[in-house]
Amino acid sequence: MCPPENPVNAFRPWLAAAVVLFLAFTISSAGALEFANFVARGYEGKGELEFLLPEDLLLDISGDIIVADQKNNRIQILTPEGTFRRFLTISAQTPGVASHMATLTATQTASIFPPEKKRDSSQSKNAKSDAEKTVPGPRLDKPVGLSLDGKGNLYVAGSGTGHIWVLRLRDGALLEVIGRFGRQQGQFDTPLDIDIRPDGWLAVADSGNKRVQIFDAGHKFVREIHYKEETKKKELRSLVPRGVLWLPSGDLAVSYPTFHQIVCWSPTGNVVWRYGTQGNAKGELNEPSYIVPGPTGHLLVADSRNHRVVEITNTGMHVKNYPIGRGSAPGRLFWPRGMALTSQDTLIICDQGNNRVQFFQPSKASLILREAKTLADKDKWDEAYVRIEQVLNLQPNDADARAMMVNALHFFGDRAMNKADFERAEEYLRRILIYNPSDPNVQKKLDTIFWASNKDLIGNFVFGIIAVIAALILFWIVKTTLSRLIFGHP
């Protein structure tokens, strides 16, 4: 064992190593969500807080929950706690509808808003077509995808009519109608999802036309994206897009349920990365639908036919499968669709098959651990340590908490070492072995502490040996000199 030239300076690389270890831990574990409490809101029906195949879901700036109540042809707005607040729909009485209709001729109205056929309730189901009534004009028919712009306007993909409706969220007024049914550029056939980039650019999953359409901030067509697969006959066919999400990089993530894959496209329409193949294991999906922002920049995918949520990075790497499972009990899902993650890490999900909205809430330990991570990021380890201990008291085997405790003890040990408090530093390092017996840095740091704390003793010991050797040499010289003087020979 060779002592370093300067034990304290030699110790500093391990301080840097501890910081790198903590950062790696933060990146790998911060994305993981843990749920302990489950609250369901809503039932099947047509009243308040009742749904028929709810689709997308998002949060407004106040935390209110906006739900596309598809088969009821309306939007429901709930409070952050999940109680009913109000409806949004489109009819002749909706503010903005009359002024919009006034700009159109009768021919344009019939072309852009083909009448919806409704059977007279007094007639039998077998009645002939002349018993049917037509209802002209705009209507919110099968709303699915939702998105909010920076001005508080709600964009709604109307899959039944092939329009994108722009509503003012605060009063439901109709501001604009984008597109119409058709196959040309700027026209839609069953649009299923929509997302708005911060600069106003628009992406629409135009499912019936098997393409994604991109529009600029003025809602002018820019380009369309087709994703093709090879058939058994060696022919290429376009795949149906389902969910769209703009990423902070400016790229666009799109889900393709029939191909069980998420594909990330560049703004110019080139593939950046792909994720998924059919199945239910790691890296596998089964008919994914909506994609939403997750924790720490990650993405959450509604893995609909697997009845679960999957977390991936924004570069297409697997993070975690949340094996929620199919069912109707709280905490179970049946065809999850739109989702939103709150600032408190509560995941709100449109549980479509159960006609309800579910709240997946984190445990008390998870919330405390999140506070500890926030404090640790600011190097407030003394405050973080108290919270880490609280988490370990609640959940002694929590892997994230144990890993954070290891990093906290490394930090305290390094600090004590820099203050030359070697006894305290050794105490912290030996405690690390309780939480991680195989930590590779502990023994190296203990060796450094040994040399640093015993450098005076070792120096004195070496000096003593040198002194003894010098004394023996001096004795030999004196003896030899005297022998020569007295006896004339050595």
N, C-alpha and C positions, 0 to 999 in steps of 0.2 A: 504493500500500500504506500504510494508515494504522495506526500503532501503537496497541495498546490502552492504556487508562489504567494498568492494572496487569497486566503480562503473566502473573505467576504466578497471580493470581486468575482471569484470563481462561482459564487453562489448566484450571481445575478442572472446568468443564462437560464437557471431553473425558474426564476421569476417570470421571465419571458415565456418559457414553456408552459407555465401554469396559465398565463393569460391566453395563449393560443388554445390550450385545452379547454378553457372556459368558453371561448368563442365558438369552438367546434361543438361543444355541448349545446350552446344556445341555439346554433343554427339547426342542429339535428333534432332537438327536442321541443323547441318553442312552437313548432307547427302542430304538435299533437294535442288534440282536444280530448277531454275526458268528461263524460256525462254521467250524472248520478240521479237527477230528478227529471221527470217527464210529465208534462201537462198537455192535455188535449183540449182543443176548443172547436166546437162546431159539430153538426150532425148533418145527415142527408135531409134535404128539404128546400123550401123556397122562401122561408122567412129570414128574419135577421139572424146572423151567425149560423145560417144553414147553407149548405153548398151542394152543387151537383157537378162533380168532376172538376174541382178547383185545379187550376194549372200553375201559372206563375205567381211569384210572390216577391215583393221588395219592400224596403223601408224608406220612408221619406226622412227629411232632415230632422223632424221632431221625434222620430222613432215610431210613428204610426205604421201599421202593417197594411199594405195594399195587396189585395188578392184578386186574381182574375177568376171569377166564378163562372166558368165556361158555359155550362149547359143552362144556367139561369140568365145568361146574356147580360151580365152586369159586372161591375167592380164593387167589391166590399172593402171598406176601410175600417180597420180595427185599431183600438188603442194599443200602446206597447204591451199592456197586460193581456190583450186578447179579447177584450169586450167590444161589442159592436159600436161603431161610431156613425157611419152613414153609407149610402149607396151612391154609385155613379153609373149612369147609363146614358143612352142617346135616344131621344125621341123628338117629336115636333116641338115640344115645349122646352127642350134644352137650349139654354142661352147660346147664341151663335149659329144655330141650325137655320133659322129663318133667313138671316142675312146671307148665309152661304148658299141656300137654295135659290135666293133671289138672283144670284149671278148666273144661274143655269137655265137653259131652255128646257122645255118638256122632254125633247128628244135626248138632251144631255143627261137629264135626271134619270130617264128610263135606262139609258146606256150605262151610266156610272153607278146608279143605285137600282139594280133590277129588283122588282117587287118580290117580297117574301110571300109565299103562299101559306095561308092559314085556313084550316077547315072550320067551317061553322060548327060550333059545339052541338047545335041542335040536330045535325045530320049524323048518320051512322058512319062507321069507318069505311063502309063499302059504298058510300055515296059517290056519285060521279063527279067529274072535275068541275062541272058548272055549279057545284055547291061550294066551291072553294072561293075564298076571298083573297084579294091582293092588297098588300099594305105597302104603298110606295114610300120612297124617301130614305134618308140615312137611318141606320139602326146599328146597335152594338150587337153583332151576331157572332157568338162563340169567341169571346175574347180569350186570348192565350198569353202570348208574350207581352211583357211590360218593361218599360224603361223610363227613367226620369232625366230631364236635362238640367242644366245649371240654373234655369230660370223658374223651376218649379212646375214645369209642364210635363204631363204624363203622356207617353206614347204607348198606344195599345195596338197590338197586332190582331186584327179581326179576321180569324180564319174562315168564317162563314161567308164574308162578302169580298174578301181579297183587298181590304183597305188597311192602311195605317192611320189610326185616329190620333189627333193631337188635342188633348183636353187640358184646360187650366185646372190644376189640381184643387185649388182652394174653393172653386165654385162649380166645377164640372163643365164649364163653358167650352163649346167646340171652337177650336182655333184654326184647325187646318185638317184637310183630308189628303193623304199622300197615296198616290197610285190608284189603281182600279184593277178589276179582274182581267187577266189576260196573260199572254206569253211574251209580249214585247218587253224591251228594256223599260224599267220603271213601272211595270205591271206585275201583279202577283196572283198566284194560285195557292191558296191555303198557306199564308205566312204564319209561321209558328213561333218565332222568337225575334226579338229586336234588341239592339243595344246601341247606346250613344256614347261616342268618345268625348273626352273633355272639350275638344275643339269643335264639337258639333257634328262630326261625321257619323253616318248612320250605317249599321249593318243589319240586314234582314235575312232570316232563314226562309227563303222562298221554296217551301218543301214541294209543292205540287209541280213546280218547274225544275226541281232538283238542282238548285243553285243557291248561292248566297249573293245578294246584291249589295253593293256599296254605293252610298250617296254622300255628297259633300255637305257642308253646313247649310247650304241653300237648298238642300234636298234635290239636287240635280244628280242624275245617274253618273257614276264614275266607271265602275267595272262590275263584272260578275265572276264568280269563282265556281268552277265545277270540279268535283272530286270523282275520279273514275276508277272502277275496278275491272279486272279482266274476268269475263265469264268463262264457263266451261268450253264454249265455242271459240275461245280466244278473241272475243270481241270486247270492246270497252263500253261500259255503261256508267252513267252518272249516278251517284249515290244521293239519297235524300238527306239534307241537313236538318238538324233538330234544334240545337241550342247554339247561341253565339255570345261571345264575350270578348270585348276589347281588353287587351293586356296593357299594363303601363308602358311597355316597350313600343306600343303602336301596332303590334301584331294582333291577329284575330284568332281566337280559339273557337273551333266549331265541332259539335258532336255529330256523329253519323251513326244512328242506332242500328241500322241494318248491317253495318260493317263493324259495330261494337268498338268504335275507335273515336279518340279525340285527335283532331289535326290542328296544328297551329300554322297559320298562313301569314306571310309577310304582307305589308301594304301593297306590294306589287303583284301578289297572287302566287308566290312561290312557297313551297312547303318548308317550314322551319323545323318542326318535329312532329312525331306521331306518338300516340300512347294507346295501348290496349289491343287485345285480341279477345275472342269470345271465351268466356269462362267465369269462374268466381274466385280464382286464386289471386295471388299477388301479380299485379300488372295486367289483370284481365277485367273485362267489363261485359255486361249483358244489357244491350239496348240503353246506353246512356242518353240522358235528355239534357237537362239544364246544367250550366257551368256558372259558378259564382265565385267572387273573391273569398278566399279563406284566410286563415291566420298567417301572419308574417309573410305576406306576399304569395302564399300558396293558393292553389285552386281547389275548390270542392266540386265534385261531380255527382249528380244524382244518377246513381247506377240503378236505373228503374227496375229492370226485370230481376236483378239480384236483391231488390228491396233493401238497399243500403246506400251509404255515402262513401265516396272514395276521395282521399286527399292526395294531390300530386303537386310537384313544384311547378313554377311557371316556365320551366324548361322541359317539362314532360317526364320527370322522374317520380317514381312511386314513393309516397311517404307512409300512408297507412290506409287500411281498409277498416271501416267501422261496421262490423258485422251485426247490424241492428236486427235483421231478420223479418220475415213476413208475419203479419198478424194484425189483430185489431186491439190488443191490449196496449196500455200506455207504454211507450218506448218501442213499440213495433210499428212497422210501416207496410203499406200495401201500395206499390207503385208511387214512390216519391217523385215529385216534380220540382217546382221552383223552391228556392231556399234563400235565406239571408242570415248572415252572422252578425250579431249585435256587438257593440263595443265591450260587453261583459261576457263575451264568448258563449252566449246562448244561441243555439242554432234553431231557427224557425223554419219548418218544412211544410210544404203543401203535401199532405198525405192523401193523394188523389183517390185511391181505391177505397179509403175509409171516409171520404167526404169530410175532411176536417183539416185543421191546422194544428201541428204539434210543436211544442217547445221542448227542446233538449237542453237542459240546464246543467252547468258544471257543478261539481261538488264544492263544499266549503274549502276542502283542502286544495282544490285546483285554483280557486280564487286567491287563496293566501299565497300559493306558490307563484302565481302570476305577479302578485305584488313584490314577492322576493326577487323575481327575475328583473323587474323594473328597477328596483333599488340596486341590484348587482350591476346592471348595465351602467349605472351612474357611480359605480365604485363605492356605494354606501353599504359595505359588507356587514358592518356591525348591526345595522337595522335589518338587513336581509337575513342575517343569521338567526335572529329571534323568530322570524316567520318560518324559516326552514325547520327549526325545531318544532314549531307548532304543527307543521305538516307531518313531520315524522311521528309526532305523538298521535296524530289522527290516523295516519297510514304509514306504519313503520317500514313497509316494504315498497313504498313508492320509489320507483327507479329514478325518476327525475329529481325528486327531493334528495335522494342519497347522492346522486351525482353532483347536485348543487352544494351539498354539505362538504363533499370532497374538495370542491373548488374553493369554498369558503375557508376550509382549514388550510389549504395550500396558501391562500392569501394571507391568513393570520400568521402562518409559519414564516412566510417570506418577510412579513413586516417585522416580526420579532427578531429574525436573523439580521435584518438591516440595522436594528437597534442594538445588536450584540447581546440580546437576551436569549442566549442559547438554550437555557433550560426550558423556557416557555416555547421556543421554536420546536424543540424535540417533542414536547408534550403534544403540540398540535399535529405534528407529523405522525406520531404513533397512533393518534386517534383516527387518522385517515384509514388505517388498516382495519378499523372496525367496519367501515362502509365499503372499502375496496381493498381486500387483502392482497391483491395482485398489482397494486399501483406501482408502475415501474420507476417512478421518480422518488419514492419515499426513501429507499435505501441509499440512493445517490446523494440525496439531501442530508441524510443522517451521517454519511461519511464526511460530507463537507462540514457539518456541524462539529463532528469529532475533532477534525483538524483545527477548526476555528476556535473551539472552546478550550483546547489543550495546547495551543501553540506556545504559551509561556513554559508550561511543564516540559513539552518536547524540546523547546529551545534550551532550557536549563539542563535537560538530560544530555543533549548533544554536546553542550558546552562542557559538562562534567566529563564526558568521555574524552573530549579533546584535551581537557586539562590533565586527566590521568595519563594519556598518551604522552603529552608534553613533559609531565613530571618523570615518566619512565625514561624518556629520551635524555632529559637533563641529568638524571641519576646515572645513566650509562656513560654520558660524556664526562661527568665528574669522576666516576670510577676509573674510566680509562685514563684520564689525565693523571690522577694520583698514582696509578700503577706505573705509569711511565716515569714519573718523578722519583718514586721510591725504589722501584725495582729495575728501572731502566728498560722495561719492556711492557707491553700492554697486558 
